[in-house]
Amino acid sequence: MKLNFLGTGTSMGVPVAGGFSYDSLSLDPRDYRLRVSAFIQTEQTSLLIDVGPDFRLQSLRSGIKKIDILLLTHEHADHIGGLDDLRPFNYVQKKPIKTIASPNCIKSIKERFPYMFPPVKTPGSVDFDFIHVNLFQSFEYRDIKITPFPVQHGTMEVWAYKINDLVYITDVSYLTDEAIHFCKNCNQLVISGLRMSPTHPTHFTIPEALEVITKINPKNAWIVHMNSQIKQAEVENELPKNVRLAHDLLVIHC
């Protein structure tokens, strides 16, 4: 199983529009981050996690040709803003895309993209096949096993996912003991860490993410959803040996 980090940046991307988040541009290409998203490829299955406003570019530069399953973590714009760009996949695959998301996320999508759904569905708009899965209930498809579990993003519940022995957690500020136990000793952990400091009401900082990584004890951990304060070359050498900052287009084997 391979995971391709399509994007590792925050909701505004790095750098942000207008260049308001930096004094000078970094010369390190790893410090340019599209909105956070990931693509998983197994021998039999192609799986996309979140589809933000950068997805068209992400799909082109990563060569994505097929999406069997879409996992959505929550309904914020940087995670669902690229839904329209799934249309070509419908056209080529000639079937709806199997999609797993929370009831709140599905409700929000239907309210914000009403033209994708009856009774006002626009011909040619995206087709979804929503798979209703309860938290901690597994869904198996071909060679992949997916289990959603809840984490907190401030006061908002976000769905994280265990995919075979990979755990993917983004936009998180709190994990329950149950969630930590569920992730314990996984092979690969992806988790968000916004910045070094100060603390944030809806996101882990990198030091807070490191505390959770220690509790989960994965073989390897990868930090995503970083803002422009994080410079790859400066921060990565400060991390434990089994923890790394992910960067756009990085591919890992799980």
Secondary structure, DSSP 8 states (H G I E B T S, - for coil): -EEEEEE-B-TT-BS-GGGTT-SS--S-GGG-B-BSEEEEE-SS-EEEE---TTHHHHHHHHT----SEEE----SHHHHTTGGGGHHHHHHHTS-EEEE--HHHHHHHHHH-GGGSTTS--TTS--EEE----TT--EEETTEEEEEEEEEETTEEEEEEEETTEEEE-S-SB--HHHHHHHTT-SEEEEE---SSS--SSS--HHHHHHHHHHH--SEEEEE-B-TT--HHHHGGGS-TTEEE--TT-EEE-
